Amino acid sequence: VMLKAAMGGGGKGMRLVRRDADLAEALRAARAEAGAAFGDAAVYLERAIAEPRHVEIQILADTHGHVIHLGERECSIQRRHQKLIEECPSPLLDAVLRARMGDAACRLARAAGYVNAGTVEFLVDSERNFYFLEMNARLQVEHPVTEMVTGVDLVREQLRIAAGETLTLTQADVTWRGWAIECRVNAEDPFAGWLPSPGTITGLRAPSGPWVRDDSGAYEGYTIPRFYDTLLSKLIVWGADRAAACDRMARALAEYRVVGVRTTIPALTRIVAHPDFRAGRLSTAFLERVLPDLRANDGRFASVAVIAAVLAEYERARHAAAAPPPADTTPSEWRAAGTRGWIRP
């Protein structure tokens, strides 16, 4: 089973329990974490699904009874139950499954009398069965990927709904074009247990170009505190298909430079290039499965070794150039004669 904080999200207060004997300790830990994070220690139980995919449906619901969905987002690439990469559409869903999940999300919103932009989240098992997870009554961090594929400004629609206006489109008006991927750039060290990396950004260069969008509040001189979320930016790209979007994201990540703190960019770069990611073989256990490969390919230490070798060679050459030339030890009859006193000035 899975223990979850009733009042929170973001992976706080979550514990996977595989054995009856572990339930009491997991419950204690989950309640303590939930209480510290949300001021409420209430937790609930739900069925745990082995290596599921995390797929969410974006909905819009106005005050006049109209509810539509704008398709799905795949959010399976996670660390510590927190999303790291999201994309729209999902490489798993076809038109039939998209319609079923979208209809379920809309029926749930109608039954609850929900009004606003919102996200209905599901887990999908290996047999393509889906299970309701939760509903987020707000725009998600990853909403831009839906905007780029549907062309719908979700913030604008949310404001129109709040003003009491009707939706500007029907379900039949919703179309999907191309593929969008978002990577979350966090101030964390992915090769040291995703530990936060507080500090001051001393250098920053964000990628740019056609169909590249960087939503960020970071800047050179910005000090990342120890007490808040580590998110620095959302890097979003669009492509005509998934392969093009992956290639564009790889290029954008290669251009991204953040100096002064560790970030998730090296791990994101390796994930986007990984064969399983490119093939769409995703699950919430993706990082647990491939992270050993990512650590093995961590280029930081190789770079340090190269720099150290270059510096050592430079120092050796510098000292060699500054040292006096060594004495000539080649045997010489003239030197031998002088030593024996045969030569006088």
C-alpha positions in Angstrom: 0.0 0.0 0.0 1.0 3.7 -0.3 0.7 6.1 2.7 -0.1 9.7 1.7 -0.5 13.0 3.5 -4.1 14.1 3.3 -3.4 17.8 3.1 -0.3 17.9 0.9 1.6 16.9 -2.1 5.0 17.2 -3.7 6.1 13.8 -2.2 5.9 14.9 1.4 4.3 12.5 3.8 4.5 9.6 1.3 5.7 6.1 2.2 5.5 2.8 0.2 4.8 -0.1 2.5 5.6 -3.6 1.1 5.2 -5.7 4.3 2.7 -5.7 7.2 5.5 -5.5 9.6 6.7 -2.2 8.2 3.3 -0.5 8.4 3.5 0.9 11.9 6.9 2.6 11.4 6.0 3.9 8.0 2.8 5.4 9.4 4.7 7.1 12.2 7.2 8.6 9.7 4.5 9.7 7.2 2.5 11.4 9.9 5.5 13.2 11.3 6.5 14.4 7.9 3.0 15.4 7.0 2.6 17.3 10.2 5.9 19.2 9.8 5.2 20.1 6.1 1.4 20.9 6.2 0.5 21.4 9.8 -1.8 18.3 9.6 -0.7 14.8 10.3 -3.6 13.1 8.7 -2.7 10.4 6.1 -4.6 7.9 4.0 -4.0 4.6 2.4 -4.3 3.7 -1.3 -3.4 0.8 -3.4 0.2 0.7 -4.5 0.9 -0.1 -8.2 4.2 -1.5 -9.2 6.1 0.8 -11.6 3.0 2.7 -12.8 3.0 5.6 -15.2 1.8 9.0 -13.9 -0.6 10.5 -16.4 -2.8 13.6 -15.6 -5.6 15.2 -17.5 -6.0 18.9 -17.9 -9.6 20.2 -17.5 -11.5 23.5 -17.7 -14.9 23.9 -16.0 -16.9 27.1 -16.0 -19.8 28.3 -13.8 -22.3 27.5 -16.5 -21.8 23.7 -16.3 -19.4 23.3 -19.2 -16.5 21.0 -18.6 -13.9 20.0 -21.2 -10.5 18.3 -21.1 -7.4 19.3 -23.0 -5.7 15.9 -23.1 -3.0 14.4 -21.0 0.5 15.0 -19.7 2.9 12.3 -18.9 4.7 13.0 -15.6 6.4 9.6 -14.9 10.0 10.9 -14.6 10.1 11.7 -10.9 12.5 11.8 -8.0 11.3 11.5 -4.4 7.7 11.4 -5.8 8.3 14.9 -7.3 8.0 15.5 -11.1 11.2 16.2 -13.0 10.2 15.9 -16.7 6.7 16.3 -18.2 5.4 15.9 -21.7 2.3 16.3 -23.8 1.0 14.1 -25.1 1.9 10.9 -23.5 3.8 8.3 -25.5 1.5 5.7 -24.0 -1.9 6.9 -24.8 -3.8 6.4 -28.0 -7.0 8.2 -29.1 -9.2 5.6 -27.3 -7.4 5.7 -24.0 -7.2 9.5 -24.1 -11.0 9.7 -24.7 -11.7 7.3 -21.8 -9.4 9.1 -19.3 -10.6 12.5 -20.5 -14.2 11.5 -20.0 -13.5 10.1 -16.5 -11.8 13.4 -15.5 -14.7 15.5 -16.8 -17.3 13.3 -15.1 -15.4 13.6 -11.8 -15.3 17.4 -12.1 -19.0 17.5 -12.8 -19.9 15.3 -9.9 -17.8 17.5 -7.6 -19.3 20.7 -8.9 -15.8 21.8 -9.7 -15.2 25.2 -11.3 -11.7 26.4 -12.5 -8.8 25.1 -14.4 -7.7 21.8 -12.8 -5.8 18.6 -13.2 -7.1 15.1 -12.5 -4.2 12.7 -11.9 -4.1 9.0 -12.6 -1.8 6.1 -12.3 -1.7 3.7 -15.3 -0.5 0.1 -14.9 1.2 -2.2 -17.4 -2.2 -3.4 -18.7 -3.3 0.2 -19.4 -5.8 0.2 -16.6 -6.0 3.7 -14.9 -6.7 4.6 -11.3 -7.7 7.9 -9.9 -4.9 9.5 -7.8 -5.9 13.0 -6.9 -7.1 16.3 -8.2 -5.1 19.5 -8.2 -7.4 22.5 -8.0 -5.0 24.8 -9.7 -2.7 25.2 -12.7 0.2 22.8 -12.5 3.9 23.8 -12.9 3.8 21.8 -16.1 0.8 23.5 -17.7 2.9 25.1 -20.5 3.3 21.8 -22.4 -0.4 21.6 -22.8 -0.5 25.2 -23.9 2.1 24.6 -26.6 0.4 21.6 -28.0 -3.2 22.8 -27.9 -2.6 26.5 -28.4 -5.0 27.3 -25.5 -3.8 30.0 -23.0 -4.8 28.3 -19.7 -4.1 31.3 -17.6 -6.4 33.4 -19.7 -9.1 30.7 -19.6 -8.8 30.5 -15.8 -9.3 34.3 -15.5 -12.3 34.2 -17.8 -13.8 31.4 -15.7 -13.2 33.4 -12.5 -15.0 36.4 -14.1 -18.1 34.2 -14.7 -17.7 33.9 -18.5 -18.4 30.8 -20.5 -15.6 28.7 -22.0 -14.4 29.9 -25.3 -14.2 26.4 -26.8 -16.0 23.1 -26.8 -14.6 19.6 -26.6 -14.8 19.3 -30.4 -12.7 22.5 -30.8 -9.7 20.9 -28.9 -6.9 19.7 -31.1 -3.4 18.6 -30.5 -0.4 19.5 -32.7 3.1 18.3 -32.2 4.9 17.4 -29.0 6.1 19.5 -26.0 8.5 18.5 -23.2 9.3 20.4 -20.0 12.4 19.9 -17.8 12.5 21.3 -14.3 15.9 22.8 -13.5 16.4 22.6 -9.8 19.3 23.6 -7.6 20.1 20.1 -6.6 22.9 17.6 -7.0 21.4 14.6 -8.8 24.5 12.5 -8.3 24.6 13.0 -4.5 21.0 11.9 -3.6 19.3 15.0 -5.0 20.6 17.1 -2.1 19.7 20.8 -2.3 22.5 23.1 -3.5 21.9 26.5 -1.9 24.3 29.4 -2.8 24.7 32.3 -5.2 24.4 32.1 -9.0 27.6 33.7 -10.3 26.9 33.0 -14.0 23.8 32.2 -16.0 23.1 31.6 -19.6 19.6 30.4 -20.6 18.9 28.7 -23.9 16.8 30.4 -26.6 15.6 29.9 -30.1 12.5 28.9 -32.0 10.1 26.8 -29.9 12.3 27.1 -26.8 10.7 28.7 -23.7 12.5 29.3 -20.3 10.2 30.3 -17.5 12.5 31.4 -14.8 13.0 34.0 -12.0 16.7 33.2 -11.6 19.4 35.7 -12.4 23.2 36.3 -11.9 23.6 37.3 -8.3 20.5 35.5 -7.1 21.0 33.7 -3.8 19.2 30.4 -3.5 18.1 29.9 0.1 18.1 26.7 2.1 14.5 27.0 3.3 12.4 26.9 0.1 11.8 24.9 -3.1 14.8 24.3 -5.2 13.1 25.1 -8.6 15.1 27.6 -10.6 13.3 27.4 -14.0 11.0 25.4 -16.3 12.6 24.7 -19.7 9.9 23.9 -22.3 10.4 23.0 -25.9 8.0 22.0 -28.8 8.6 19.8 -31.8 6.6 18.5 -34.7 6.9 15.0 -33.1 8.4 13.5 -30.0 11.8 12.8 -31.6 12.1 16.4 -32.7 11.1 17.6 -29.2 13.7 15.4 -27.6 16.4 16.6 -30.0 15.4 20.2 -29.3 15.4 19.7 -25.5 18.8 18.0 -25.7 20.2 21.0 -27.6 18.6 23.5 -25.1 20.0 21.6 -22.1 23.5 21.7 -23.8 23.2 25.5 -24.0 22.0 26.0 -20.4 24.7 27.3 -18.1 24.3 27.9 -14.3 27.5 28.7 -12.4 27.9 28.8 -8.6 25.5 26.0 -7.6 24.8 22.4 -8.6 21.8 21.8 -10.8 19.8 19.0 -12.3 20.9 19.9 -15.8 23.5 17.1 -16.1 21.0 14.4 -15.1 18.3 15.9 -17.3 20.7 15.8 -20.2 21.5 12.1 -19.7 17.8 11.2 -19.2 16.7 12.8 -22.4 19.5 11.0 -24.3 18.8 7.6 -22.6 17.5 4.9 -25.0 14.5 4.0 -22.7 13.4 7.6 -22.6 13.7 8.0 -26.3 11.6 4.9 -26.8 8.9 6.1 -24.3 9.6 3.2 -21.9 8.6 5.3 -18.8 7.4 4.7 -15.3 7.7 6.3 -11.9 10.6 3.9 -11.2 12.5 5.1 -14.3 15.2 6.9 -12.3 15.7 4.1 -9.9 16.3 1.8 -12.9 18.6 4.1 -14.9 20.2 6.3 -12.2 23.1 3.9 -11.7 23.9 4.4 -15.4 23.6 8.2 -14.9 26.0 8.1 -12.0 28.5 6.0 -13.9 28.4 8.5 -16.7 28.7 11.5 -14.5 31.2 13.6 -16.3 32.0 15.9 -13.4 34.8 13.8 -12.0 36.3 13.0 -15.4 36.4 16.8 -16.1 38.1 17.4 -12.8 40.7 14.7 -13.6 41.4 16.3 -17.0 41.7 19.8 -15.4 44.0 18.4 -12.7 46.2 16.7 -15.3 46.5 19.8 -17.4 47.4 21.9 -14.4 50.0 19.4 -13.3 51.6 19.4 -16.7 51.6 23.2 -16.8 53.3 23.4 -13.4 55.9 20.8 -14.4 56.7 22.7 -17.6 56.9 26.0 -15.8 59.3 24.7 -13.1 61.4 23.0 -15.7 61.7 26.3 -17.7 62.7 28.2 -14.5 65.3 25.7 -13.2 69.0 26.2 -14.2 70.2 23.8 -16.8 71.7 20.6 -15.4 75.4 20.1 -15.2 77.0 18.4 -18.2 77.9 14.9 -17.0 79.3 13.7 -20.4 82.9 12.3 -19.9 85.6 14.7 -21.2 89.4 14.3 -21.4 89.9 18.0 -20.9 87.8 18.0 -17.7 89.7 15.0 -16.4 93.1 16.6 -17.2 92.1 19.7 -15.3 91.0 17.7 -12.3 94.4 16.0 -12.2 96.2 19.4 -12.4 97.7 18.9 -15.8 96.3 22.1 -17.1 97.4 25.4 -15.6 96.1 28.9 -16.3 
